[in-house]
Amino acid sequence: MDPFVIGLIGFGALLIAILIGVPIAFAGALIGTLGFFATGGVDIAFHFLGSLPYSEVNSYVYTTLPLYILLGEFAYYGGYAYGAYRAGRAWLGRLPGGLAVATVLGGAGFGAVCGASVAASAVLGKICIPEMRRHGYDPGLAAGTVASSANLSSMIPPSGLMIVYAIFTEVSLGKLFVAGVLPGLLLAALFSITIGARVSLNPKLAPPAERLSFLSRLAAIRHAWGILLIGGIVLGGIYSGLFTVTEAGGAGAFAAFLIALFSRSLNSSNLRGILLSAVKTTVMVLFIVVGILTFTSFLTLSRVPIVISETLKAFALGPISLICLIVVLYLFLGMFFDAISMIALTVPVLYPTVVAFGYDPIWFGVFVVLMCEIGLITPPVGINCFVVAGVVPDISLVTVFRGVMPFVIADLVAIALIIAFPKIVLFLPSLMGG
């Protein structure tokens, strides 16, 4: 049988396996292994399987993974999101939808120290939704704001999804992190505009909060010092060249540990839980990477990425037409797959084609992360929405999904802007040199 046909069969089998609930790590490893035997025979299969798992993960870039996961765990227990939210609430509470806008800023602040949107959904859901509802906010607006703002953790560095993308493409993780800053701020601005517009049209969605004195607002800034310090250490160190990405992760994690210790939110019991959680998450991601790399190596052997790239070129598609097709693809996949699965499934296949069409690999990384963010909040498997509905059980899942729809539109506007103006993504990395 033609290796290309075997590759297509394998890709279809992987999709089916994931849809019926087989973990992507095991599905990728099993189907990739069978694919090696089918396309190359026993000798080639054992050659790849004997060397690939170790050679792929024996890379310095993987040292970033546990450090940033650990940083996020300390941030979770250190209460940094609550500090950023309190500061934002003090300054913005009197604006239309001010508490919701403060939640967006809390999500952006938490994103500066935690790269996991699921964790951000849980933290912001517990902190912000009760406060907004106490002030009479519409449940859908409150829940939708939290689920969407949590996605800023995936865009504003350090970002777990960016680390996964860098693993598959071997692009500069430092430049990728820096590239996410302006798009992350753009998203925060668009979310805030969306909230302000909705509340201006329907003031019943969000009554204004109490007015605070200037001195009270000024004093509230102190609550955000932890996030400002850690974000400055990580991003400032990377951008200035003082730290490598890995060193910045280590410095940030150590600073987060000291802050949690100083704020007395850390004890021997939750320290053990933090370390175990970081190890479990790291191992889970590594299993996924090894499984999917086994599968994508089989796809490469079957020439599927090359044939797809040549076919798209034969259709004489322009770069904009290609990227619009990819937007539609991600919107479809986001209905069924989690973010890491989408990156693992699509990037090895699409990356060579996109680069061949002239797109910058750093720009494409930010684009992919933004598309995956949309999948995290769209039905039927928008995991952020499930998390928010879980931490606030009296708000139904349907209400959460309805609440995120205006923010999905804001996400699509952001996609259109970075396509039209790629400098939004590439300006800061271009200043780094190298």
C-alpha positions as CSV (number, residue, x, y, z in Angstrom):
1,M,0.0,0.0,0.0
2,D,1.1,3.5,-0.8
3,P,2.8,5.1,2.3
4,F,0.8,8.3,1.9
5,V,-2.5,6.3,2.1
6,I,-1.2,4.5,5.2
7,G,-0.4,7.9,6.7
8,L,-4.0,9.2,6.0
9,I,-5.4,6.0,7.5
10,G,-3.2,6.5,10.6
11,F,-4.4,10.2,10.9
12,G,-8.0,9.1,10.7
13,A,-7.4,6.4,13.3
14,L,-5.8,8.9,15.6
15,L,-8.8,11.2,15.4
16,I,-11.2,8.4,16.1
17,A,-9.1,7.1,19.0
18,I,-9.1,10.6,20.6
19,L,-12.8,11.1,20.0
20,I,-13.7,7.8,21.8
21,G,-11.6,8.8,24.8
22,V,-8.2,7.2,24.3
23,P,-5.6,9.5,25.9
24,I,-3.7,11.3,23.1
25,A,-0.3,10.1,24.4
26,F,-1.2,6.4,24.1
27,A,-3.2,6.8,20.9
28,G,-0.3,8.6,19.2
29,A,2.3,6.1,20.4
30,L,0.3,3.1,19.4
31,I,-0.8,4.3,16.0
32,G,2.6,5.7,15.3
33,T,4.3,2.4,16.1
34,L,1.8,0.4,13.9
35,G,2.4,3.0,11.2
36,F,6.2,2.4,11.3
37,F,5.7,-1.3,10.9
38,A,3.2,-0.7,8.0
39,T,5.3,1.8,6.1
40,G,8.9,0.8,6.8
41,G,8.9,-2.8,7.9
42,V,10.4,-4.3,11.1
43,D,14.0,-2.9,10.7
44,I,12.9,0.7,10.2
45,A,10.3,0.4,12.9
46,F,12.8,-0.8,15.6
47,H,15.3,1.7,14.5
48,F,12.9,4.6,15.1
49,L,11.4,3.1,18.3
50,G,14.7,2.4,19.8
51,S,16.1,5.9,19.5
52,L,13.2,8.3,19.0
53,P,11.7,8.6,22.5
54,Y,15.0,9.4,24.2
55,S,16.5,11.5,21.4
56,E,13.4,13.7,21.2
57,V,13.1,14.5,24.9
58,N,16.8,14.8,25.5
59,S,16.7,18.5,24.7
60,Y,17.5,21.5,26.8
61,V,14.2,23.2,25.9
62,Y,12.4,20.6,28.1
63,T,14.0,22.0,31.2
64,T,11.7,25.1,30.8
65,L,8.6,23.0,31.3
66,P,8.8,22.0,35.0
67,L,10.2,25.4,36.0
68,Y,7.3,27.3,34.6
69,I,4.8,24.8,35.8
70,L,6.3,25.1,39.3
71,L,6.1,28.9,39.0
72,G,2.4,28.6,38.1
73,E,1.7,26.3,41.1
74,F,3.4,28.8,43.5
75,A,1.3,31.6,41.9
76,Y,-1.9,29.6,42.5
77,Y,-1.2,29.2,46.2
78,G,0.3,32.7,46.6
79,G,-2.9,34.6,45.8
80,Y,-1.4,36.7,43.1
81,A,-4.5,36.8,41.0
82,Y,-6.5,38.1,43.9
83,G,-4.0,40.9,44.5
84,A,-4.2,42.0,40.8
85,Y,-8.0,41.8,41.0
86,R,-8.2,43.9,44.1
87,A,-6.0,46.6,42.6
88,G,-8.1,46.6,39.3
89,R,-11.4,46.6,41.3
90,A,-10.3,49.7,43.2
91,W,-9.4,51.7,40.1
92,L,-12.1,50.4,37.7
93,G,-15.1,49.6,39.8
94,R,-17.0,52.7,38.9
95,L,-16.7,52.3,35.2
96,P,-19.3,50.5,33.1
97,G,-18.7,46.8,33.9
98,G,-15.7,47.9,36.0
99,L,-15.5,44.7,38.1
100,A,-15.5,42.6,34.9
101,V,-12.8,44.7,33.4
102,A,-10.8,44.3,36.7
103,T,-11.3,40.5,36.2
104,V,-9.7,40.9,32.7
105,L,-6.8,42.7,34.3
106,G,-6.6,40.0,37.0
107,G,-6.4,37.3,34.2
108,A,-3.7,39.3,32.5
109,G,-1.8,39.6,35.7
110,F,-2.2,36.0,36.6
111,G,-1.1,35.1,33.1
112,A,2.2,36.9,33.8
113,V,3.0,34.3,36.4
114,C,1.0,31.2,35.4
115,G,0.9,29.7,31.9
116,A,-2.1,27.4,32.4
117,S,-5.6,28.8,31.5
118,V,-7.4,26.0,33.3
119,A,-5.7,26.9,36.6
120,A,-6.5,30.6,35.9
121,S,-10.2,29.6,35.3
122,A,-10.4,27.9,38.7
123,V,-8.6,30.8,40.6
124,L,-10.5,33.6,38.9
125,G,-13.8,31.7,39.2
126,K,-13.4,31.4,42.9
127,I,-12.3,35.0,43.5
128,C,-14.1,37.1,40.9
129,I,-17.5,35.6,40.3
130,P,-18.8,35.8,43.9
131,E,-17.6,39.4,44.0
132,M,-19.3,40.4,40.8
133,R,-22.5,38.7,41.7
134,R,-22.5,40.4,45.1
135,H,-22.6,43.7,43.2
136,G,-25.5,42.5,41.1
137,Y,-23.6,41.5,37.9
138,D,-25.4,39.2,35.4
139,P,-24.3,35.6,35.9
140,G,-23.5,35.1,32.2
141,L,-21.4,38.2,32.0
142,A,-19.5,37.2,35.2
143,A,-18.9,33.6,34.2
144,G,-18.1,34.5,30.5
145,T,-15.6,37.1,31.6
146,V,-13.8,34.7,33.9
147,A,-13.6,31.9,31.3
148,S,-12.4,34.2,28.6
149,S,-9.9,36.2,30.7
150,A,-8.3,33.0,31.9
151,N,-7.2,32.4,28.3
152,L,-4.8,35.4,28.7
153,S,-2.6,32.9,30.7
154,S,-2.0,31.1,27.4
155,M,-0.9,34.2,25.6
156,I,0.9,36.4,28.1
157,P,4.2,34.7,28.9
158,P,5.1,32.4,30.4
159,S,2.8,30.2,28.4
160,G,2.5,26.4,28.6
161,L,1.1,26.3,25.1
162,M,4.0,28.3,23.7
163,I,6.4,25.9,25.3
164,V,4.6,22.9,23.6
165,Y,4.7,24.8,20.2
166,A,8.4,25.5,20.6
167,I,9.1,21.8,21.4
168,F,7.5,20.8,18.1
169,T,9.0,23.5,15.9
170,E,12.3,24.3,17.7
171,V,11.8,28.0,17.4
172,S,13.3,30.4,19.9
173,L,11.1,30.2,23.1
174,G,12.5,33.5,24.3
175,K,11.3,35.3,21.2
176,L,8.0,33.4,21.3
177,F,7.4,34.5,24.9
178,V,8.2,38.1,24.1
179,A,6.0,38.0,21.0
180,G,3.0,37.1,23.1
181,V,3.1,40.4,25.1
182,L,1.5,42.8,22.7
183,P,-1.2,40.3,21.5
184,G,-2.0,39.6,25.1
185,L,-2.4,43.2,25.9
186,L,-4.5,43.6,22.7
187,L,-6.8,40.8,23.8
188,A,-7.2,42.4,27.3
189,A,-8.1,45.7,25.6
190,L,-10.6,44.0,23.3
191,F,-12.2,42.1,26.2
192,S,-12.5,45.3,28.1
193,I,-14.1,47.2,25.2
194,T,-16.5,44.2,24.7
195,I,-17.5,44.5,28.4
196,G,-17.9,48.3,28.3
197,A,-20.0,48.1,25.1
198,R,-22.3,45.5,26.4
199,V,-22.9,47.2,29.7
200,S,-23.4,50.6,28.0
201,L,-26.1,49.1,25.9
202,N,-27.6,47.2,28.8
203,P,-26.7,48.8,32.2
204,K,-28.7,46.1,34.1
205,L,-25.9,43.6,33.3
206,A,-23.5,45.4,35.7
207,P,-24.4,48.0,38.2
208,P,-21.6,50.4,39.2
209,A,-19.6,49.6,42.3
210,E,-18.9,51.9,45.2
211,R,-16.6,54.9,44.6
212,L,-13.3,54.8,46.5
213,S,-11.1,57.7,47.5
214,F,-7.9,58.4,45.6
215,L,-5.9,57.4,48.6
216,S,-7.7,54.1,48.8
217,R,-7.1,53.4,45.2
218,L,-3.5,54.3,45.5
219,A,-3.1,51.9,48.5
220,A,-4.7,49.1,46.5
221,I,-1.7,49.0,44.1
222,R,0.3,47.3,46.8
223,H,-1.8,44.1,46.3
224,A,-0.3,43.7,42.8
225,W,3.3,43.8,43.8
226,G,3.8,40.0,43.6
227,I,2.7,39.7,40.0
228,L,4.6,42.9,39.0
229,L,7.8,41.5,40.6
230,I,7.6,38.0,39.1
231,G,6.5,39.3,35.7
232,G,9.4,41.8,35.7
233,I,11.9,39.1,36.6
234,V,10.8,36.7,33.9
235,L,10.0,39.0,31.0
236,G,12.6,41.6,31.9
237,G,15.3,39.0,32.3
238,I,14.5,37.4,29.0
239,Y,14.1,40.6,27.0
240,S,17.3,42.2,28.4
241,G,19.3,39.1,27.8
242,L,20.2,38.8,31.5
243,F,18.5,35.3,31.6
244,T,18.0,32.6,29.2
245,V,14.4,31.3,29.1
246,T,15.2,28.4,31.4
247,E,17.1,30.6,33.8
248,A,14.2,33.1,33.9
249,G,11.9,30.2,34.7
250,G,14.1,29.2,37.6
251,A,14.5,32.7,38.9
252,G,10.7,33.3,38.6
253,A,9.9,30.0,40.4
254,F,12.3,30.8,43.2
255,A,10.9,34.4,43.5
256,A,7.3,32.9,43.6
257,F,8.4,30.5,46.3
258,L,9.9,33.3,48.4
259,I,6.8,35.5,48.0
260,A,4.5,32.6,48.9
261,L,6.7,31.9,51.9
262,F,6.7,35.6,52.9
263,S,2.9,35.9,52.6
264,R,2.5,32.8,54.8
265,S,0.4,31.1,52.1
266,L,2.9,28.2,52.1
267,N,3.3,25.4,54.5
268,S,4.8,21.9,54.5
269,S,1.5,20.3,53.5
270,N,0.7,22.4,50.4
271,L,4.4,22.6,49.5
272,R,4.3,18.8,49.0
273,G,1.1,19.2,47.0
274,I,2.7,21.9,44.8
275,L,5.8,19.8,44.0
276,L,3.7,16.7,43.3
277,S,1.3,18.6,41.1
278,A,4.2,20.1,39.1
279,V,5.8,16.7,38.6
280,K,2.5,15.1,37.5
281,T,1.8,17.9,35.0
282,T,5.3,17.8,33.6
283,V,5.2,14.0,33.2
284,M,1.8,14.2,31.5
285,V,3.0,16.7,29.0
286,L,6.2,14.7,28.3
287,F,4.1,11.6,27.7
288,I,1.9,13.5,25.2
289,V,5.0,14.9,23.5
290,V,6.7,11.4,23.1
291,G,3.4,9.8,21.9
292,I,2.7,12.5,19.4
293,L,6.3,12.7,18.1
294,T,6.1,9.0,17.5
295,F,3.0,9.5,15.5
296,T,4.3,12.6,13.6
297,S,7.6,10.8,12.8
298,F,5.4,8.1,11.2
299,L,3.5,10.8,9.2
300,T,6.8,12.3,8.0
301,L,7.9,8.8,6.9
302,S,4.6,8.5,5.0
303,R,5.2,11.9,3.4
304,V,1.8,13.3,4.4
305,P,3.1,16.8,5.3
306,I,5.0,17.1,2.1
307,V,2.1,15.9,-0.1
308,I,-0.3,18.3,1.7
309,S,2.1,21.2,1.2
310,E,2.6,20.4,-2.5
311,T,-1.1,20.0,-3.0
312,L,-1.9,23.4,-1.4
313,K,0.8,25.0,-3.6
314,A,-0.7,23.4,-6.7
315,F,-4.1,25.1,-5.9
316,A,-2.2,28.4,-6.1
317,L,-3.7,29.6,-2.8
318,G,-2.4,32.9,-1.6
319,P,-1.0,33.3,1.9
320,I,-4.2,35.0,3.2
321,S,-6.4,32.3,1.7
322,L,-4.3,29.6,3.3
323,I,-4.4,31.2,6.8
324,C,-8.2,31.7,6.5
325,L,-8.5,28.0,5.8
326,I,-6.4,27.3,8.8
327,V,-8.6,29.5,10.9
328,V,-11.7,27.5,9.9
329,L,-9.8,24.3,10.6
330,Y,-8.9,25.4,14.2
331,L,-12.4,26.6,14.8
332,F,-13.7,23.1,13.9
333,L,-11.0,21.2,15.9
334,G,-11.6,23.5,18.9
335,M,-15.1,22.0,19.1
336,F,-13.7,18.5,19.9
337,F,-10.1,18.7,21.1
338,D,-8.1,20.3,24.0
339,A,-5.4,22.9,23.2
340,I,-2.4,20.6,23.6
341,S,-4.0,18.0,21.4
342,M,-4.7,20.6,18.7
343,I,-1.1,21.8,18.7
344,A,0.2,18.2,18.6
345,L,-2.1,17.2,15.8
346,T,-1.8,20.2,13.5
347,V,1.6,21.9,14.0
348,P,3.8,19.1,12.7
349,V,1.6,18.9,9.6
350,L,0.9,22.6,9.0
351,Y,4.1,24.2,10.1
352,P,6.2,23.3,6.9
353,T,3.4,24.5,4.6
354,V,2.9,27.8,6.5
355,V,6.6,28.6,6.6
356,A,6.8,27.7,2.9
357,F,4.1,30.3,2.2
358,G,6.3,33.0,3.9
359,Y,4.8,33.2,7.3
360,D,7.2,33.8,10.2
361,P,7.4,30.8,12.6
362,I,7.2,33.1,15.7
363,W,4.1,34.8,14.2
364,F,2.5,31.4,13.5
365,G,3.2,30.3,17.1
366,V,1.2,33.2,18.5
367,F,-1.5,32.6,15.9
368,V,-1.8,28.9,16.9
369,V,-2.0,29.8,20.6
370,L,-4.7,32.3,19.9
371,M,-6.7,29.9,17.9
372,C,-6.3,27.3,20.6
373,E,-7.6,29.8,23.2
374,I,-10.8,30.1,21.2
375,G,-11.2,26.3,21.4
376,L,-10.8,26.5,25.2
377,I,-14.1,28.4,25.5
378,T,-16.3,27.2,22.7
379,P,-18.8,24.3,23.0
380,P,-19.1,21.4,23.3
381,V,-15.7,20.8,25.0
382,G,-14.6,24.3,26.1
383,I,-12.7,23.2,29.1
384,N,-12.5,26.6,30.7
385,C,-16.3,26.8,30.7
386,F,-16.5,23.4,32.4
387,V,-14.0,24.5,35.1
388,V,-15.9,27.8,35.8
389,A,-19.3,25.9,36.0
390,G,-17.6,23.4,38.3
391,V,-16.3,26.0,40.8
392,V,-19.6,28.0,40.7
393,P,-22.2,25.2,40.6
394,D,-25.2,27.5,40.7
395,I,-24.3,28.9,37.2
396,S,-25.3,26.4,34.5
397,L,-22.9,25.4,31.8
398,V,-25.2,26.8,29.2
399,T,-25.1,30.2,30.9
400,V,-21.3,30.1,30.8
401,F,-21.2,29.2,27.1
402,R,-23.6,32.0,26.3
403,G,-21.5,34.4,28.4
404,V,-18.3,33.7,26.4
405,M,-19.8,34.2,22.9
406,P,-19.1,38.0,22.8
407,F,-15.5,37.3,23.9
408,V,-15.2,34.7,21.1
409,I,-16.0,37.6,18.7
410,A,-13.3,39.7,20.3
411,D,-10.9,36.8,19.8
412,L,-11.7,36.7,16.1
413,V,-11.2,40.4,15.8
414,A,-7.7,39.9,17.4
415,I,-7.0,37.1,14.8
416,A,-8.0,39.5,12.0
417,L,-5.7,42.2,13.4
418,I,-2.6,40.1,13.8
419,I,-3.2,38.8,10.2
420,A,-3.6,42.3,8.9
421,F,-0.8,43.8,11.0
422,P,1.8,41.0,11.8
423,K,4.0,43.6,13.4
424,I,1.8,43.4,16.5
425,V,3.4,40.0,17.1
426,L,6.8,40.6,15.6
427,F,7.8,44.1,16.8
428,L,9.2,43.1,20.2
429,P,11.0,40.0,19.0
430,S,12.6,42.0,16.2
431,L,14.3,44.2,18.9
432,M,15.9,41.3,20.6
433,G,18.4,40.5,17.8
434,G,19.8,37.1,17.1
